Amino acid sequence: MQRRKHQRRHRELQHEFYDLRRQYASAQEDSRAQLDQLPAVILIFDRQWPKLLFANRLAREVFGCQTEEQLMDRLFSKPDAWLLGPHSLVDFEDWLASARDFGMARREWCFSTGPDESLWLDCEVGNTIFAGQPARLFSGVNIHHRKMESIADNLRERALFGINAGRPLDRLIEAASKLLEVQIPGTRCIVSLYDEQRDVLVSQGNSGFAKEFCTQIPSVPARFGATSIGSAAHTRARVTTESISGDHQWQGYSQLCQELNVDAAWSEPVQDQHGNLQAVITLFSPAPRKPDSAVIQQFSSVVSLLGLGIEREQWKLALEASSAHERFVREIGVEIVNVRADDYAPGLQEVARRIQAHYGLGALNIWQVEPDENLLVPVAGTAGPQPGESGASTLQVPVDWFEGVFRSREPKYVIPQDELYARIRHSGPPRPVLVVPLYSDAARGPLLGLLTVESRHQYVKKSSIEYLSVIGSVIKTSLINRRLMTRLSDAADTERRARQKLEGELDVARNIQMSMVPGSGSYLQQFRAWNIEAWLSPAKAVGGDFYELIALPQGRLLAAVGDVSDKGVPAALFMARTVSLLNFLARSKDGNLRDIAEGLNRELCRGNDACMFVTLVLVLVDLASGKADMLSAGHTAPLQRFRGRLPLLWRGEVSAPLGLYDDVPFTAAPLDIPDGSSLVLYSDGVTEAFNKDGSEFGEDRLLNLGHRADGSGDSFLAHMRGQLSEFTEGAEQSDDITIMTINHHGF
């Protein structure tokens, strides 16, 4: 009975054990099922060492494994499958050990989930019991999107700070590349900077992929079909290549792209505020892929950021180079003006060599028009046969034919397909030739000569073209002076032989001189709120009076009226020199009246053995605001006319004339030209005009004329001319007369 009793008890306990084990197994399955349903990565490790006991469904999906054994073998047993510190396998094991010692630990962790892929989790580790044994519970919430946004914001702030701080461009490119790669996972970024002279895109970057790409593809031509990078540069638009291996634009590069493990490319041009190409950003993907709207938006924001940085870098470089360029232009301008007539071609030859060396150019040649034959011929240069050498005479271009095929008064490129190309190119490889025409007047004057310039690579820098245009204007004046001196010299020789021939030559000289002033002596220009009119009447064939109007940046206008001492040919030559220097200094000094006057005085004093001088009044007008400044160097007092008020003569400080004394101080004063008022600049030929009785016109008549002219239907200048003509009728004109009116008729 006792034995049967024990056997019955044994069976009961055995049934109870089976029930409990079944319940335990069911509870364990329920726990696993519940853990599988959690929206977090759950990993359970042995408490003593990092042996994986359990991984929930989300963990297995994240790491691409089917079972815990596979996950343990693929990840937790292979240190090279992890990121570098502080997110390596060793760091993870140390972190688990700290949780065992302290009971719980928490931190953000970045796991490697595949080639070039990662996942940020907000992780927590604590001690627990699993399957009846001590364990450590790891739980991680996916914060990848938020973390990547935070990293992207940080990179964006660093890039903006770098732009404001003026950090080097390569560091900005590195920051922009990282920002794109963070915002668009699985991509690789290349920035290709545009080289304007060679017309190519130069690859940049410091990452491992970028360095390898730069080694394999250091540059790409900026033309359509030369990869998506070149196409984006050519079209100035986004170019998407979903599969490089099947795209004709990447022919010749597909094998390299396979070696680089990329098969999709999205190229976006970077342009400045004027639409000029600066660079091309290209994102590469290892698999065929098309960017969606979110990717394009992220791409565009980085493009704008990089464009801002490149433009700021270009501004900085331009400012650094501006001082050196302006100093060079001043020096070369003075050298051109002072080239001796008896050594003209060799002097210009040296000028051409200096220009070529300073701007890093290829061939550069200076051409002049031979008026007697109406031909363009080279006078100096750095390529081909020079004047006086064998073969030089073959380089001739008829002026009429040139103006028929080159229909521009602005610098323009001539390419090998153009009819003009073979006539102006001297030697070397066939590159585009920049032609800078030198006209005596931008609107109507005759052609005086050319500058023909070739780049050492493909194109001349745009900034260099601007400086070449300024230098060209000085060369133009030099050609005018040379022609004027030649004509005057010929006229003097001819005068000894025949008086009638002299008059013809002086007419030519007069036309040349008159072409040096805007409108050839009769000028009328209307702006939005301004009306500017000028008139010049020499007393002889050539004279010393002049006026000039020079447009400056930021909507400013420099007006000048001058009067050279003496009359005739000497005054005309001195006037030509003064006008050329004034044009050069006005632009190089950016309209600073005091600096212009000091520079002009310094140059006119140099070699002035004849002690000639010039009186000059300068007015700098801001056409937008109506503000003005005026400087008078020994000139007659301008007349100010106002609406509803009596006219008056300007009584500001007058400095000494130009060309007499070195180191003379000059003072510019602000001037008010309100709506409805005008400023009249004139030479002393107006107030010192005499009638047949020997009476002088005088300042009183001028003031009275300014008061009574309000009711006249004509312009004030026309009214003045009529009154002067009536007053001097029957008397010979004794002096050059110049009048300029600046009328402000309101915005």
Secondary structure, 3 states (H helix, E strand, C coil): CHHHHHHHHHHHHHHHHHHHHHHHHHHHHHHHHHHHHCCCEEEEEECCCCCEEEECHHHHHHHCCCCHHHHHHHHHCCHHHCCCCCCCHHHHHHHHHHHHHHCEEEEEEEEEEECCEEEEEEEEEEEEEECCEEEEEEEEEECHHHHHHHHHHHHHHHHHHHHHHCCCHHHHHHHHHHHHHHHCCCCEEEEEEEECCCCEEEEECCCHHHHHHHHHCCEEECCCCCHHHHHHHHHCCCEEECCHHHCHHHCCCHHHHHHCCCCEEEEEEEECCCCCEEEEEEEEECCCCCCCHHHHHHHHHHHHHHHHHHHHHHHHHHHHHHHHHHHHHHHHHHHHHCCCHHHHHHHHHHHHHHHHHHHCEEEEEEEEEECCCCEEEEEEECCCCCCCCCCHHHCCEEHHHHHHHCCCCCCEEECCCCCCHHHHCCCCCCCCEEEEEEECCCCCCCEEEEEEEEECCCCCCHHHHHHHHHHHHHHHHHHHHHHHHHHHHHHHHHHHHCHHHHHHHHHHHHHHHHHCCHHHHEEEEECCCEEEEEEEECCCCCCCEEEEEEEECCCEEEEEEEEECCCHHHHHHHHHHHHHHHHHHHHHCCCCHHHHHHHHHHHHHCCCCCCCCEEEEEEEEECCCCEEEEEEECCCCCEEEECCEEEEECCCCEECCECCCCCCCCCCEEEECCCCEEEEEECHHHHCCECCCCCECHHHHHHHHHHHHHHCCCCHHHHHHHHHHHHCCCCCCCCCEEEEEEEECCC
